[in-house]
Amino acid sequence: MKCLGFFRSSTIPFKNPTFSPVKIAVLGSRGIPNRYGGFEEMAERVAPLWVRAGHEVVVYATSDHPEKVEFHEGVRVKHIFNPEHTIGLAGQFIYDYLCILDARKEDFDIYLQLGYTTSAIWSFLWPKSKTAINMDGIEHRRAKYRGVLSVFLRWSERIGVRRSKLLVADNPMIAEYLTKYSTSCTTIAYGAEVVEQSDASALKKMNLPHTDYVLHIGRIQPDNHIKEILEAAKQSGKVLITIGDYTNRYGRQLQKRFKDCSSIYFPGTVYDKNILNELRLNCDAYLHGHSAGGTNPALLEAMGCGAFILAHNNPFNASTLGGLGALWSDHNELSDLLRNLPNQEFKSKQRELSRNRIRASFNWEDIATQYLDAFNKIK
């Protein structure tokens, strides 16, 4: 397998296209503006840059998206029926199917499929010669998927690889994993912004500590090691603010288990970027437990704010951090790290190194350029 790696192509001016204008469809996300997660953030960041480069871009969005805009920074947004809230997970399959059907009618030059978990079953509808797929993480390894679901995701992964013209891995370790399929891939990371200050007034709306706390932001699921993070915070006595949707079964169990721990704050889901950035900028440490994905957007965003990172020890996080922060394998190790956080001088040096790493390897303009370079090989 040939992996092109994190290459640095020259940043295009985003005024003139690097090649003749093309029509690009972005499928597999819940749409823009981002009100959900990593794929949505990526679509919101790179699609307008492609438009500025002279291309026509359509991002598909769910019918229940809270902001039903027809255009976002020059990007056309198409809202497609999504029955997920009515019928559960099956609704995602229907949404992906309807998106693909609609995209085929428009005859795009490039079909960028973000993820494969609920779309690979419809891959026979993908125009193979025009389809690029971002493979996301190793989904069948996630703790929340077991038995039949894990087997299905292995099958989906294999079909996704075989039915696409261009494979994109967001992390060198994902690219290495994909070598088993003996096909070529391109490694293009996610991006993040460098943030040095934010609107401090935004945080005043919330009844949360402003200093002397550690922070966690992420989806509340077992493979993100939420239980270990909560246990470590309780054991160390550190004040923890954990941002995420705890309304699922796993989240409710954790809240019940730690309800008597007054040093742990559960403010729920927060999408206000000013609040999130203010929390990242002022935390004593950022706790990151993701383990099954590739380059995780939440980790990059914390690095962009210069937060001192304590991350779960796995190849994906280690690759992203590039030697920064500290790694832990269980709640006892994390608790020890929390009790022995480095001094401010050390963290200040780490803060600048983290921001420099984002500028050098994870900036959105380079990432948008890398995608266009890759598209140029299949159009």
C-alpha positions in Angstrom: 0.0 0.0 0.0 1.3 3.4 -0.9 0.5 6.2 1.6 1.4 9.7 0.7 1.6 11.0 4.3 1.4 14.4 5.8 2.8 16.3 2.8 3.0 20.1 2.7 1.8 21.4 -0.6 2.0 25.2 -1.1 -1.0 26.9 0.2 -3.2 28.1 -2.6 -4.5 31.6 -2.5 -8.1 30.5 -2.6 -8.8 33.2 -5.2 -7.9 31.2 -8.3 -8.4 27.5 -8.7 -5.3 25.2 -9.0 -7.1 23.4 -11.8 -10.3 23.9 -13.8 -13.4 24.4 -11.5 -15.2 21.2 -10.4 -18.4 20.4 -8.7 -17.9 18.8 -5.3 -20.4 17.0 -3.1 -19.7 16.5 0.6 -21.7 13.6 2.1 -21.8 11.8 5.4 -22.0 14.7 7.9 -25.0 16.2 9.6 -24.3 19.5 7.8 -23.1 23.0 8.3 -22.8 25.2 10.3 -21.3 22.7 12.7 -23.6 21.7 15.5 -22.4 18.2 16.0 -18.8 17.1 15.6 -15.6 16.5 13.7 -16.8 15.8 10.2 -19.2 18.8 10.4 -16.3 21.0 11.6 -14.1 19.9 8.7 -16.9 20.5 6.2 -17.5 24.0 7.6 -13.8 24.8 7.4 -12.7 23.4 4.0 -15.8 23.8 1.8 -15.7 27.6 1.9 -12.0 27.5 1.0 -12.8 25.4 -2.0 -15.5 27.8 -3.1 -13.0 30.7 -2.8 -10.7 28.6 -5.1 -13.4 28.7 -7.8 -15.2 25.4 -7.2 -18.9 24.7 -6.7 -19.5 22.9 -3.4 -22.6 21.3 -1.9 -22.7 20.0 1.7 -25.5 17.6 2.5 -27.3 18.3 5.8 -30.0 16.6 7.9 -33.6 17.9 7.7 -33.5 18.5 11.5 -30.4 20.7 11.4 -31.1 23.6 13.8 -29.9 26.1 11.2 -31.7 25.6 7.8 -29.5 27.8 5.7 -29.4 27.4 1.9 -25.9 28.8 1.6 -23.1 29.1 4.2 -20.1 31.2 3.1 -20.7 30.5 -0.5 -21.3 26.7 0.0 -24.7 25.4 -1.0 -26.4 23.4 1.7 -29.0 20.7 0.8 -31.2 19.4 3.6 -32.3 15.8 3.3 -34.9 13.9 5.3 -33.5 12.2 8.4 -35.9 10.0 10.4 -33.2 9.2 13.1 -35.2 10.9 15.9 -38.2 8.7 15.1 -36.7 5.3 14.3 -33.2 5.5 15.8 -30.0 4.3 14.2 -31.9 3.0 11.1 -32.6 6.6 10.3 -29.0 7.2 9.6 -29.0 4.5 6.9 -32.0 6.1 5.3 -30.5 9.6 5.4 -27.3 8.4 3.8 -29.3 6.5 1.1 -31.3 9.6 0.3 -28.2 11.8 0.2 -26.5 9.5 -2.3 -29.6 9.3 -4.5 -29.9 13.1 -4.6 -26.2 13.6 -5.3 -26.3 11.2 -8.3 -29.0 13.5 -9.8 -26.6 16.4 -9.7 -23.8 14.7 -11.5 -20.9 15.9 -9.3 -17.3 15.7 -10.4 -16.1 14.6 -6.9 -18.1 12.8 -4.2 -16.4 13.2 -0.9 -17.9 10.6 1.5 -17.1 11.3 5.2 -17.1 8.0 7.0 -18.6 4.7 6.0 -20.5 3.2 8.9 -24.0 3.8 7.6 -23.2 4.6 4.0 -21.1 1.6 2.8 -24.2 -0.5 2.5 -25.3 1.8 -0.3 -21.8 1.9 -1.9 -23.1 0.2 -5.1 -24.7 3.6 -5.8 -21.4 5.5 -5.4 -19.9 6.5 -8.8 -16.6 4.7 -8.0 -14.5 6.7 -10.5 -15.4 9.9 -8.7 -15.7 8.9 -5.0 -13.2 9.8 -2.3 -13.8 8.5 1.2 -12.4 9.7 4.5 -12.1 6.4 6.5 -12.5 8.0 9.9 -11.4 5.7 12.8 -11.3 1.9 13.2 -15.0 1.8 14.0 -15.4 -1.9 14.7 -12.9 -1.6 17.6 -15.1 0.8 19.5 -16.4 -0.6 22.7 -20.0 0.4 22.0 -20.1 -1.8 18.9 -20.0 -5.5 19.8 -21.1 -8.8 18.2 -23.1 -8.4 15.0 -22.5 -4.7 14.9 -18.8 -5.1 15.0 -18.9 -7.7 12.2 -21.1 -5.4 10.1 -18.6 -2.5 10.6 -15.7 -4.7 9.5 -17.7 -5.5 6.4 -18.6 -1.8 5.8 -14.9 -0.9 6.1 -13.9 -3.5 3.6 -16.6 -2.4 1.1 -15.8 1.3 1.6 -12.2 0.6 0.7 -13.1 -1.4 -2.4 -15.8 1.0 -3.7 -13.8 4.3 -3.6 -11.4 5.8 -6.1 -9.5 7.7 -3.4 -8.9 6.7 0.2 -8.1 9.3 2.8 -6.7 8.5 6.2 -6.7 11.2 8.8 -3.8 9.8 10.8 -0.6 7.9 9.9 -1.6 5.1 12.1 -4.9 4.7 10.3 -3.0 4.6 7.0 -0.8 1.9 8.4 -3.8 -0.1 9.5 -5.3 0.2 6.0 -2.2 -1.4 4.4 -3.9 -4.8 4.9 -6.2 -4.0 2.0 -3.2 -3.5 -0.4 -4.6 -0.3 -1.9 -3.3 3.2 -2.1 -4.3 6.0 0.3 -3.5 9.6 1.1 -3.0 10.9 4.6 -4.8 14.2 5.3 -5.3 15.3 8.8 -8.1 17.3 10.4 -7.3 20.9 11.2 -7.8 23.4 14.0 -7.4 27.1 14.7 -4.8 28.7 16.9 -6.6 30.6 19.7 -4.8 32.9 22.0 -7.8 34.7 23.5 -11.6 34.5 23.5 -14.6 36.3 24.8 -14.3 35.9 28.6 -17.9 37.2 29.1 -19.3 34.1 27.4 -18.3 31.8 30.3 -20.0 34.1 32.8 -23.3 32.7 31.6 -22.5 29.3 33.1 -22.1 28.4 36.7 -18.7 26.9 36.4 -15.2 27.4 37.9 -13.0 30.0 36.1 -9.7 28.8 37.5 -8.1 25.7 39.0 -9.9 23.1 37.0 -9.1 20.4 34.5 -11.3 19.9 31.4 -12.7 17.1 29.3 -14.7 17.6 26.1 -16.0 14.7 24.0 -18.7 12.2 23.2 -19.8 10.1 26.2 -19.0 6.6 25.1 -16.8 3.8 26.6 -13.9 3.9 24.1 -13.4 7.5 25.1 -12.5 6.3 28.6 -14.9 8.6 30.3 -15.2 6.4 33.4 -11.4 6.4 33.8 -11.3 10.2 33.5 -14.0 10.6 36.2 -12.4 8.1 38.5 -9.0 9.9 38.2 -10.6 13.3 38.9 -12.3 12.0 42.0 -9.2 10.1 43.2 -6.9 13.1 42.7 -9.3 15.6 44.1 -9.0 17.9 41.1 -12.0 19.9 39.9 -13.2 18.5 36.6 -15.5 20.1 34.0 -16.7 17.4 31.6 -18.5 18.7 28.5 -20.7 16.2 26.7 -24.1 14.7 26.3 -24.6 12.4 29.3 -28.2 11.6 28.4 -27.4 8.2 26.8 -27.4 5.0 28.9 -23.7 5.0 29.5 -23.7 8.7 30.4 -26.6 8.3 32.8 -24.9 5.4 34.6 -21.8 7.5 35.0 -23.7 10.5 36.3 -25.4 8.3 38.9 -22.1 6.8 39.9 -20.4 10.1 40.4 -23.4 12.3 41.5 -22.0 12.7 45.0 -18.6 14.0 43.8 -19.0 17.8 44.2 -15.8 18.5 42.3 -17.1 17.1 39.0 -19.3 19.4 36.9 -21.6 18.1 34.2 -22.8 21.1 32.2 -24.0 19.0 29.3 -23.4 19.7 25.6 -21.9 23.1 24.7 -21.5 24.3 21.1 -20.7 28.0 21.8 -17.1 28.2 20.6 -16.3 31.2 22.8 -17.3 29.3 25.9 -15.3 26.2 24.8 -12.2 28.2 23.9 -12.4 30.1 27.2 -12.5 26.8 29.1 -9.6 25.4 27.1 -7.5 28.5 27.5 -7.8 28.6 31.3 -7.8 24.9 32.3 -4.9 23.4 34.3 -4.9 20.4 31.9 -7.1 19.0 29.2 -8.0 15.3 29.6 -8.4 13.3 26.4 -9.5 9.7 26.4 -10.3 8.9 22.8 -8.8 5.6 21.6 -10.5 4.2 18.5 -10.3 7.1 16.1 -7.5 8.7 14.1 -6.7 12.4 14.4 -9.3 13.6 16.9 -10.7 17.2 16.3 -11.3 17.8 20.0 -7.6 17.1 20.7 -6.5 19.4 18.0 -8.8 22.2 19.3 -7.3 21.9 22.8 -3.8 22.0 21.3 -4.7 25.1 19.3 -5.7 26.8 22.6 -2.3 25.8 24.1 -3.9 23.5 26.7 -1.6 21.1 28.5 -2.7 17.7 27.3 -3.1 14.5 29.3 -4.1 11.9 26.7 -4.9 8.2 26.7 -1.8 6.3 25.6 -2.5 4.9 22.1 -0.8 5.4 18.7 -3.4 7.8 17.4 -3.0 10.3 20.2 0.8 9.9 20.4 1.1 10.6 16.7 -1.1 13.7 16.9 0.8 15.1 20.0 4.2 14.5 18.6 5.8 14.2 22.0 3.8 17.0 23.7 1.8 16.6 26.9 1.7 13.3 28.8 0.1 9.9 28.2 -1.8 7.6 30.6 -3.1 4.1 30.3 -5.6 3.8 33.2 -7.2 6.0 35.9 -4.4 5.4 38.4 -1.8 6.8 36.0 -4.1 9.7 35.1 -4.7 10.4 38.8 -0.9 10.5 39.4 -0.5 12.9 36.6 -3.2 15.2 37.9 -1.6 15.2 41.4 1.8 16.1 39.8 1.0 18.7 37.1 4.0 20.6 35.9 4.7 24.2 36.9 3.5 27.2 34.9 6.9 27.8 33.2 6.9 24.3 31.7 3.2 24.5 30.6 3.9 27.9 29.0 6.6 26.3 26.8 4.3 23.5 26.0 1.5 25.9 25.2 3.6 27.6 22.4 4.9 24.3 21.1 1.3 23.0 20.8 0.2 26.1 18.9 3.2 25.9 16.6 2.4 22.2 15.9 -1.1 23.2 14.8 0.2 26.0 12.6 2.7 23.7 11.0 0.8 20.4 10.5 -2.9 21.0 11.2 -4.0 24.3 9.6 -7.2 24.3 7.5 -5.7 26.1 4.4 -3.1 23.4 4.0 -5.7 20.7 4.5 -8.1 22.2 2.0 -5.2 22.4 -0.5 -4.2 18.7 0.1 -7.8 17.6 -0.6 -7.8 19.6 -3.9 -4.5 18.1 -4.9 -5.9 14.6 -4.2 -9.1 15.4 -6.1 -7.0 16.5 -9.0 -5.8 12.9 -9.4 -9.2 11.4 -9.7 -11.3 14.0 -11.5 
